[in-house]
Each structure stands twice: as C-alpha cells, then as structure tokens.
Amino acid sequence: MSCQQENKLTVEKELQVVSIERFQRIVTSADELTELLGSPSESGRKKQLSELDGHMKAFIATSPFSLLGTVGSDGRCDVSPRGDLPNVGKVLDSRTLAIPDWQGNRRVDSLRNIIQTGRIGLLFMTPGLGETLRINGRACVIRDAAVLAPMSKHGKQPPVGIGVEVEECFFQCAKALIRSKLWEWTAEQSDPPSFDFAEILVDQTRIEGLEVEPLREQIEESYKNRLY
C-alpha cells in the first residue's frame, strides 16, 4: 500500500471516529444485539435459501425495481436503484441472475465496485406488495451477447450487464413498507414534497455557467428520450 493510500485510510478512520463520537451508547457485539432484540424464529432462520426457488423466480419475474448494494476495495459502500419493465432482472437458473445496465450518469460506481470486490446485495420490490426479496452473492460485469441480447429494449442492447451468482436469498416481511405506506400517499404525509433536481444540481455542483432552466430541459429530455 502506498503512503498516499495509507494517509487516505487514516483520514477516513479519523473522520469516522469524529462522526460517531456524538453517540453515547453504541452496541458493540452480536451478543448485546441478541440481548436487546432477541433471536430469530425458526422460520426466520430456515427461510434463508442457497438458491432461488419457484416463489422467488416468480417474484423476480414481476419485479420492475431493485436496489443494488455494492462495496469497493476501499470499504466504501454504495446503493444504486435499477428499474425496468416488465422486470428489472432475468433469472438464468436457480443460482444465476442477469441485470442489464442501461444509460445513467456514467459514474458507474456500482460497476466499479463489482470489478474491485465481486460482491453484491440486491433488494427486489414489486409495487403493491409489501414483501421484498433479498439476494446476496457474487457478481461480475458481463458483455455476453447471448445473455444481453434477449434483454434488448427499443432496438437497443444493453452495453454491459451484471451477472449475479446467488449465495443466499430470502423474503423480507412487509413491516417496513407497511410502516412507510410506500405504495400509498396519505393525509399524514400531506402533499408530495417539492423537488427540483435541476435546482439541486446547480446548487451542489456550482459549475460556472450552469443554469437551472436549461439543465431542467436537458434532464427532462433525457428522461423522455434516453432511458435506453
């Protein structure tokens, strides 16, 4: 490891210590967690499988949205949304998935992390259903035409995709989505929040000459014409 890398890791560790010092009662062991929260039920333990069963395959076939978690070689984590209709991922067999990678902002944080560590965590969601499907395993960035071509949309083949080897998979109960009322907007939440992505980007990036209205038009055009 170079001196520059060592210095970077040292700074990151110092920042981490500073940021968590505000918390006075930190749980530091699995035994303490068990004491506070209890142990999982037998069904909670046995629901974890090493490969996809028929229920999971059917769920993925209806899921248009997934959250994709990765970690880089420096330990930094990333979660990225993936979405597509009628489903965001394709089951190749009980141990293997493929996820197309369509146009984005070209940061490729997830793909870079996968190349570095080959690890992935997925959360599949289907609108209207509270239960979600969690999958953890190994991953790679793929260019196999035999896999990517069948996932083409509007005459375009995804330039790359993500191949996933399932190591563990299980359904998550609906409590979080029930509490959040994710699929329904209620009076408790008042009106939907005002959110102007163009205004936020101009404010955050502070790029000279970048203006809200032209950027807003550019974003809207990309949403309309450059999804694939």
C-alpha positions as CSV (number, residue, x, y, z in Angstrom):
1,M,0.0,0.0,0.0
2,S,1.4,3.4,-1.0
3,C,1.9,6.3,1.5
4,Q,-1.0,8.2,-0.2
5,Q,-3.4,5.3,0.3
6,E,-2.3,4.9,3.9
7,N,-2.8,8.6,4.6
8,K,-6.3,8.4,2.9
9,L,-7.3,5.5,5.1
10,T,-6.0,7.2,8.2
11,V,-8.0,10.4,7.4
12,E,-11.1,8.3,6.7
13,K,-10.8,6.4,10.1
14,E,-10.3,9.7,11.9
15,L,-13.4,11.2,10.3
16,Q,-15.4,8.1,11.2
17,V,-14.4,8.4,14.8
18,V,-15.3,12.1,14.9
19,S,-18.7,11.5,13.3
20,I,-19.8,8.7,15.8
21,E,-18.5,10.4,18.9
22,R,-21.8,12.1,19.3
23,F,-23.4,8.8,20.1
24,Q,-23.0,7.7,23.8
25,R,-24.4,4.2,23.8
26,I,-23.1,2.1,21.0
27,V,-23.9,-1.6,20.6
28,T,-20.5,-3.3,20.0
29,S,-21.3,-7.1,19.9
30,A,-23.6,-9.6,18.5
31,D,-24.4,-10.9,22.0
32,E,-25.6,-7.4,23.0
33,L,-27.8,-7.3,19.9
34,T,-29.4,-10.6,20.9
35,E,-29.9,-9.5,24.4
36,L,-31.7,-6.3,23.2
37,L,-33.7,-7.7,20.2
38,G,-33.9,-11.4,20.8
39,S,-33.2,-14.3,18.5
40,P,-34.8,-15.0,15.1
41,S,-37.7,-17.6,15.0
42,E,-37.2,-21.0,13.4
43,S,-39.0,-19.8,10.3
44,G,-36.8,-16.7,10.2
45,R,-33.7,-18.9,10.2
46,K,-34.9,-21.5,7.8
47,K,-36.4,-19.2,5.2
48,Q,-32.8,-18.4,4.0
49,L,-32.0,-20.5,1.0
50,S,-28.9,-21.0,-1.1
51,E,-30.7,-20.8,-4.4
52,L,-33.8,-19.4,-5.9
53,D,-37.0,-21.5,-5.6
54,G,-40.2,-21.2,-7.6
55,H,-41.6,-18.5,-5.4
56,M,-38.5,-16.3,-5.8
57,K,-38.3,-16.8,-9.5
58,A,-41.9,-15.7,-9.8
59,F,-41.3,-12.7,-7.7
60,I,-38.3,-11.5,-9.8
61,A,-40.4,-12.0,-12.9
62,T,-42.9,-9.4,-11.6
63,S,-40.4,-7.0,-10.0
64,P,-39.6,-3.8,-12.0
65,F,-37.4,-2.3,-9.4
66,S,-34.3,-3.3,-7.4
67,L,-31.9,-1.7,-5.0
68,L,-28.3,-2.8,-5.7
69,G,-25.7,-2.7,-3.0
70,T,-22.0,-3.0,-3.6
71,V,-18.7,-2.3,-1.8
72,G,-15.4,-1.2,-3.1
73,S,-11.9,-2.3,-2.3
74,D,-11.6,0.7,0.0
75,G,-14.6,-0.4,2.0
76,R,-16.9,2.3,0.8
77,C,-20.4,1.1,0.2
78,D,-22.9,2.2,-2.5
79,V,-26.6,1.5,-3.1
80,S,-28.0,2.2,-6.6
81,P,-31.5,1.9,-8.0
82,R,-32.3,-0.2,-11.0
83,G,-35.6,-0.3,-12.8
84,D,-37.2,-1.7,-16.0
85,L,-40.5,-3.2,-17.2
86,P,-41.8,-5.8,-17.1
87,N,-38.9,-6.9,-14.8
88,V,-35.6,-5.5,-13.7
89,G,-33.6,-8.8,-13.7
90,K,-33.7,-12.1,-15.5
91,V,-33.4,-15.5,-13.9
92,L,-31.0,-17.7,-15.8
93,D,-31.1,-20.6,-13.4
94,S,-31.7,-21.2,-9.7
95,R,-28.2,-19.8,-8.9
96,T,-27.7,-17.1,-11.5
97,L,-29.3,-13.8,-12.4
98,A,-28.5,-11.2,-15.0
99,I,-29.3,-7.5,-14.7
100,P,-29.0,-5.1,-17.7
101,D,-27.1,-1.9,-17.2
102,W,-28.8,0.9,-19.1
103,Q,-27.9,4.6,-19.6
104,G,-27.2,6.5,-16.4
105,N,-24.9,9.3,-15.3
106,R,-21.8,7.3,-16.3
107,R,-20.4,7.4,-12.7
108,V,-20.5,3.6,-12.8
109,D,-20.0,3.4,-9.0
110,S,-21.7,0.0,-8.8
111,L,-19.9,-1.5,-11.7
112,R,-16.5,-0.2,-10.5
113,N,-17.2,-1.7,-7.0
114,I,-18.2,-5.1,-8.6
115,I,-15.0,-5.2,-10.6
116,Q,-13.0,-4.5,-7.4
117,T,-14.6,-6.9,-5.0
118,G,-17.1,-9.0,-6.8
119,R,-19.7,-8.7,-4.1
120,I,-23.4,-7.7,-4.3
121,G,-26.6,-7.3,-2.4
122,L,-30.0,-7.0,-4.0
123,L,-33.5,-6.0,-2.8
124,F,-36.2,-6.7,-5.3
125,M,-39.5,-4.8,-4.9
126,T,-42.9,-5.0,-6.7
127,P,-45.4,-2.1,-6.5
128,G,-48.4,-3.0,-4.3
129,L,-46.6,-5.8,-2.5
130,G,-45.2,-5.3,1.0
131,E,-42.8,-8.2,0.9
132,T,-39.4,-7.8,-0.7
133,L,-36.8,-10.3,-1.9
134,R,-33.2,-10.1,-0.6
135,I,-30.3,-11.7,-2.5
136,N,-26.7,-11.7,-1.6
137,G,-23.8,-13.2,-3.6
138,R,-21.0,-12.8,-6.1
139,A,-21.2,-10.5,-9.1
140,C,-19.3,-9.6,-12.3
141,V,-19.7,-7.1,-15.1
142,I,-20.6,-9.0,-18.3
143,R,-20.7,-8.4,-22.1
144,D,-22.1,-11.8,-23.1
145,A,-24.3,-11.1,-26.2
146,A,-26.2,-14.4,-25.6
147,V,-27.3,-13.0,-22.3
148,L,-27.7,-9.3,-23.1
149,A,-29.4,-9.5,-26.5
150,P,-32.6,-11.0,-25.2
151,M,-32.9,-8.1,-22.8
152,S,-32.8,-5.5,-25.6
153,K,-35.3,-2.7,-25.5
154,H,-36.4,-0.4,-28.3
155,G,-33.9,-1.9,-30.6
156,K,-31.0,-1.4,-28.2
157,Q,-28.9,-4.0,-26.5
158,P,-27.5,-3.1,-23.0
159,P,-23.8,-2.4,-23.5
160,V,-23.0,-4.3,-20.3
161,G,-24.9,-6.2,-17.6
162,I,-24.3,-7.6,-14.1
163,G,-24.1,-11.3,-13.7
164,V,-25.1,-12.5,-10.2
165,E,-24.3,-15.8,-8.5
166,V,-26.7,-16.3,-5.7
167,E,-25.2,-17.4,-2.3
168,E,-28.2,-16.6,-0.1
169,C,-31.7,-15.4,-0.7
170,F,-34.8,-14.9,1.4
171,F,-38.1,-13.0,1.5
172,Q,-38.3,-10.0,3.8
173,C,-41.6,-9.4,5.6
174,A,-43.8,-6.3,4.8
175,K,-43.5,-4.4,8.1
176,A,-41.1,-1.7,6.8
177,L,-43.3,-1.0,3.7
178,I,-46.5,-1.0,5.9
179,R,-45.0,1.5,8.3
180,S,-43.8,3.7,5.4
181,K,-47.0,3.4,3.4
182,L,-44.7,3.4,0.4
183,W,-47.3,2.5,-2.1
184,E,-49.9,5.0,-1.0
185,W,-49.8,8.7,-0.4
186,T,-51.8,9.5,2.7
187,A,-53.1,12.6,4.5
188,E,-50.5,12.0,7.2
189,Q,-47.8,12.8,4.6
190,S,-49.6,15.9,3.3
191,D,-48.7,17.0,-0.2
192,P,-45.8,15.3,-2.1
193,P,-42.6,17.2,-1.5
194,S,-41.4,19.8,-3.9
195,F,-38.2,18.5,-5.5
196,D,-36.4,20.2,-8.4
197,F,-33.4,18.1,-9.4
198,A,-32.0,20.7,-11.7
199,E,-32.0,23.4,-9.0
200,I,-30.3,21.0,-6.6
201,L,-27.6,20.1,-9.1
202,V,-26.9,23.7,-9.8
203,D,-26.7,24.5,-6.1
204,Q,-24.5,21.5,-5.3
205,T,-22.1,21.5,-8.2
206,R,-21.6,25.3,-8.5
207,I,-20.4,24.8,-12.1
208,E,-19.8,28.2,-13.8
209,G,-22.4,28.9,-16.4
210,L,-24.7,26.1,-15.4
211,E,-28.3,27.4,-15.2
212,V,-31.4,25.8,-13.8
213,E,-33.8,26.1,-16.7
214,P,-31.5,24.8,-19.5
215,L,-30.5,22.0,-17.1
216,R,-34.1,21.2,-16.3
217,E,-34.9,20.9,-20.0
218,Q,-31.8,18.7,-20.5
219,I,-32.9,16.4,-17.7
220,E,-36.5,16.1,-18.9
221,E,-35.2,15.4,-22.4
222,S,-33.0,12.6,-21.1
223,Y,-35.9,11.1,-19.1
224,K,-38.1,11.2,-22.3
225,N,-35.6,10.0,-25.0
226,R,-32.6,8.4,-23.4
227,L,-33.8,5.8,-20.9
228,Y,-32.2,3.0,-23.0
